Amino acid sequence: MTRLAAPALAALAFALLAAPATGSASGKGDGASVEDLFDKANEAFWAGEYEKAAQTYSQLEELGVRSPELSFNLATAEARLGNLGRAVLHYERVLRREPGHEDTVHNLTTIRDFIARRASEAGRDADLAPAAGPWRAVLDRFSPKSAAVAFLVFHLALFTLLIARRFVNAEMARLTLGVLVGVLAVLTVSTGSVCTGKWDQERNLHEGIVLVGDTVDVMEGPDSEVKRFALEEGSRIIIVEETDGWVKIRDDQGRDGWTRDDQIGEI
Amino acid sequence: MRASSIIAIALAALLAASLANAQAGGASPQPQIGITVDRDTLVQGEPFQLTINIASQSREEPQVKLPPLGGLRVLRQSESHPMSFSFSFGFGQQTQKISKRQSTYDFLVVADRPGKYIIDPVVVEVDGQKYKSQPYSLQIVASSGGGSQQAPPLKGGGADPGTPDSADQEVSLDGAKVDPDFFLQMSLSKDEVFAGEGVVLTVYLYTTWNLSGYHLVREPGTEGFWAETLDTGNQRRNSAVVQIGQKSYERTELRKLALFPIKTGEITIAPAIAELEVRRGGFFSKRKKTKRVAEPISITVNPIPAEGRPAGFDEPNVGKFSFRSSVDRTEVKVGEPVTLKMTVRGSGNLRNISLPELEEVKGFKVYAPESEIDLHARGSSVTGTRTSKTLMIPKEAGTFQIPEFTWSHFDPDTAEFVTRRSGPVRIKVSPGAEIAGGKVQAAGDETADDGDMDRLNRKLRSITSRADLEVGSAKLVFERPWFGLLAILAPLAYIGLAIATRARRRRAMNEMKDRSRKADGRASKALNDLARRSADISSEEFFANLERVLVGFLEDRLEVPVAGDTMSELGHRMIDRGYEEEHASRCVAEMEACEFARFARGTSDEKERQAALDRLRSLIEDLAGVPVTPPEEEER
């Protein structure tokens, strides 16, 4: 019995700590008004009042509402308004939370194709979403939630089997458990790495989207009038530094430069 | 004044007493029982209504016993009590309560054979007394072949109604397996249609019994069709009495669908299944559930002819339609919306037809059209209106023309294509207030590539109306406290378990070592104790204890149980743990000597016991000086 006491106490402590944490995370707060606002925004959209719809969706985001569907609708309203950079930004935010979101992938691809064609007709080159490296490609396939859930499942299964193995004497059973432990260890390490990568991405990778268009001039420095290069609306860049209304950005070719911060939106 | 009051009271009392006596003492009036039919001439096979009316006045509820209906077949029956009221009179315990009731029992019946039918008397029991009506006779005349509605196409035995020979003749119906009591039929309004042409599928229930309930448990199969329901399922069912062979059935529509074939060839419609609740007998008989399956039916779907197809004809445009287009105004200012309306009216698959699209109109910004559909099930077809509204905003002043629209459909009745035209329409746009340098910018227009943007927006998937709106921090799952706790809990549990196991093992080892250290002392003490008791115990007990002391000493030193070992195993174990062969041999010899002395006949003398004690003391002393290797641990 004493052997079981420690884990039982730990589980109890976890339950006590976890309950308020999960409650606040999923708490709907003033749910009715939030849903009313969402419906109002949708009605405005259907009535063709895209500006009003976009404003109401943004208001919901300012209220702390987090939802891929909300970002998707905001992006679509921005697209209807012709704000393609903003639309790309919000679609990218959806994909951060829900990689593979079918409608988002469709709309994002359609808009990027449109911008690329527009740039090409104007005699410019545009590579709005440069090919990612293999590790980034792996990370982009998982949402933070799915990576975390997969890691927890494998992790808990691994230690459950390790504990079970201590109580098993039969050679065959110990061998089988050993093999399973090995497999689970590999899966735990893999999903753990993805979790770490996603966390690092969220915390340290400050990616942005060029919001205004058709192109944005990137300067030598803050308040500089010397142009280094130009970026197409909807281009994905990395935000290196921010200072006094200006941001230092880096494009996929490794070129650095400065632009006004209202021209860039962080994903 | 006083005299008149007395006379009034006396008269009232006299009247009340006489009434009370009359009611209390007299029997209840005889109930009135009437049996009627709803027509003068009753014809074989033709359903008619038979009504039994009972009017009674009684203190208690009258008991009615209805007779069997003398060979008449009941199609439907109902019971009603149009009048029922009570009144009381008298005072105190003399109060009498009288109820007046009227009950009506209606039967829809049919006589299968001509002749005279006798309905036995109706029995009514009122306040303990039974009353009977007169028997009622009905004369049914033979059918002349007409009368009730004929069922849809008969197969097999053509059945001449009224012919005695045809009674047992097998009768079949398309889409049905005819059953003498009840069956389902699926019926199509046409056997052969063009692709996209509407055809009506009706599921009928035929019954000769009174059903207390029925419903479809499986709808007819509509694979290969676009289906529109023509009934709501709640409305009053259409029913009629039909003659099949010699029998009359009540036929009820269970489902009516308009089907529009979407593929060609022969299509088989999977059968519907209905569950029926049958009540055989009178009002109080038990209900029984049964199922009936219709027969599958097929339809031939021909392709729409390729010859003569007008340009722009779309396959679903099959039916009888009219087409027109209009604008809500022909003179507007820049920025004022104009709505172009296209309307198709008629019967056919209105939900799937396609209307002409307005691509671009010079001088206008054209928005994506919105569609409205208004459908009605009329008779055996779907009719209605399909309207498309396109919003257009004029961007500049001038006179512009909306082009003529042509819309084609295929008329399946004439097997010809029909092309309808509407327009063109001219719209005069006058300058708005925002005019600037000849070109006017309408509200919402910002760039010259609006056409491109519209095309882009049409390609984009629209918003979703369902969302899980979570209000909370933007923290990722693995930044939440519970995630960390859950992640750390499992390794902590494992480490805790490992530490606890190791600590328990170490404690056990220490205990063993302690016992090992004290082994010779405990053995010496046990030997001294045995020496003291030697005179008082038997030889067998003495040598058994002596052997036990040696075994105990060895177990303490070796830290393992040895009592179950054979002599050979014990010898090997001692050598393995660091004792010399001589020590092992002496131990084995001493144990064998003890065994021998225990079971040898006779008793051992004091000297012999003392010698054995001395030998064992010497042996233990020698063994205690030998360092022993620790036992092997089974690590996990």
HADDOCK unambig.tbl for C-alpha pairs under 7 A between the chains (distance, minus, plus):
assign (segid A and resid 7 and name CA) (segid B and resid 493 and name CA) 6.07 0.50 0.50
assign (segid A and resid 14 and name CA) (segid B and resid 485 and name CA) 6.58 0.50 0.50
assign (segid A and resid 18 and name CA) (segid B and resid 482 and name CA) 4.94 0.50 0.50
assign (segid A and resid 21 and name CA) (segid B and resid 481 and name CA) 6.87 0.50 0.50
assign (segid A and resid 21 and name CA) (segid B and resid 482 and name CA) 6.85 0.50 0.50
assign (segid A and resid 24 and name CA) (segid B and resid 472 and name CA) 6.86 0.50 0.50
assign (segid A and resid 25 and name CA) (segid B and resid 472 and name CA) 5.46 0.50 0.50
assign (segid A and resid 25 and name CA) (segid B and resid 473 and name CA) 6.84 0.50 0.50
assign (segid A and resid 26 and name CA) (segid B and resid 470 and name CA) 6.01 0.50 0.50
assign (segid A and resid 26 and name CA) (segid B and resid 471 and name CA) 6.96 0.50 0.50
assign (segid A and resid 26 and name CA) (segid B and resid 472 and name CA) 6.92 0.50 0.50
assign (segid A and resid 27 and name CA) (segid B and resid 470 and name CA) 6.94 0.50 0.50
assign (segid A and resid 27 and name CA) (segid B and resid 471 and name CA) 6.36 0.50 0.50
assign (segid A and resid 27 and name CA) (segid B and resid 472 and name CA) 6.96 0.50 0.50
assign (segid A and resid 28 and name CA) (segid B and resid 470 and name CA) 5.89 0.50 0.50
assign (segid A and resid 28 and name CA) (segid B and resid 471 and name CA) 5.42 0.50 0.50
assign (segid A and resid 29 and name CA) (segid B and resid 471 and name CA) 6.34 0.50 0.50
assign (segid A and resid 42 and name CA) (segid B and resid 465 and name CA) 6.77 0.50 0.50
assign (segid A and resid 64 and name CA) (segid B and resid 471 and name CA) 5.50 0.50 0.50
assign (segid A and resid 64 and name CA) (segid B and resid 472 and name CA) 5.93 0.50 0.50
assign (segid A and resid 64 and name CA) (segid B and resid 473 and name CA) 6.96 0.50 0.50
assign (segid A and resid 65 and name CA) (segid B and resid 469 and name CA) 6.02 0.50 0.50
assign (segid A and resid 65 and name CA) (segid B and resid 470 and name CA) 5.47 0.50 0.50
assign (segid A and resid 65 and name CA) (segid B and resid 471 and name CA) 4.38 0.50 0.50
assign (segid A and resid 65 and name CA) (segid B and resid 472 and name CA) 6.61 0.50 0.50
assign (segid A and resid 66 and name CA) (segid B and resid 469 and name CA) 6.29 0.50 0.50
assign (segid A and resid 66 and name CA) (segid B and resid 470 and name CA) 5.35 0.50 0.50
assign (segid A and resid 66 and name CA) (segid B and resid 471 and name CA) 6.12 0.50 0.50
assign (segid A and resid 67 and name CA) (segid B and resid 467 and name CA) 6.94 0.50 0.50
assign (segid A and resid 67 and name CA) (segid B and resid 468 and name CA) 6.24 0.50 0.50
assign (segid A and resid 67 and name CA) (segid B and resid 469 and name CA) 5.50 0.50 0.50
assign (segid A and resid 67 and name CA) (segid B and resid 470 and name CA) 6.33 0.50 0.50
assign (segid A and resid 69 and name CA) (segid B and resid 464 and name CA) 6.71 0.50 0.50
assign (segid A and resid 69 and name CA) (segid B and resid 467 and name CA) 5.44 0.50 0.50
assign (segid A and resid 70 and name CA) (segid B and resid 467 and name CA) 6.89 0.50 0.50
assign (segid A and resid 72 and name CA) (segid B and resid 463 and name CA) 7.00 0.50 0.50
assign (segid A and resid 73 and name CA) (segid B and resid 463 and name CA) 4.92 0.50 0.50
assign (segid A and resid 73 and name CA) (segid B and resid 464 and name CA) 6.67 0.50 0.50
assign (segid A and resid 76 and name CA) (segid B and resid 462 and name CA) 6.83 0.50 0.50
assign (segid A and resid 76 and name CA) (segid B and resid 463 and name CA) 6.51 0.50 0.50
assign (segid A and resid 80 and name CA) (segid B and resid 457 and name CA) 6.13 0.50 0.50
assign (segid A and resid 103 and name CA) (segid B and resid 461 and name CA) 6.28 0.50 0.50
assign (segid A and resid 107 and name CA) (segid B and resid 460 and name CA) 5.27 0.50 0.50
assign (segid A and resid 107 and name CA) (segid B and resid 461 and name CA) 6.38 0.50 0.50
assign (segid A and resid 144 and name CA) (segid B and resid 476 and name CA) 6.63 0.50 0.50
assign (segid A and resid 144 and name CA) (segid B and resid 477 and name CA) 6.66 0.50 0.50
assign (segid A and resid 145 and name CA) (segid B and resid 477 and name CA) 5.70 0.50 0.50
assign (segid A and resid 148 and name CA) (segid B and resid 477 and name CA) 6.46 0.50 0.50
assign (segid A and resid 148 and name CA) (segid B and resid 478 and name CA) 6.10 0.50 0.50
assign (segid A and resid 152 and name CA) (segid B and resid 487 and name CA) 6.49 0.50 0.50
assign (segid A and resid 156 and name CA) (segid B and resid 490 and name CA) 6.02 0.50 0.50
assign (segid A and resid 159 and name CA) (segid B and resid 490 and name CA) 5.76 0.50 0.50
assign (segid A and resid 159 and name CA) (segid B and resid 491 and name CA) 6.44 0.50 0.50
assign (segid A and resid 159 and name CA) (segid B and resid 494 and name CA) 6.68 0.50 0.50
assign (segid A and resid 163 and name CA) (segid B and resid 494 and name CA) 6.00 0.50 0.50
assign (segid A and resid 166 and name CA) (segid B and resid 636 and name CA) 6.96 0.50 0.50
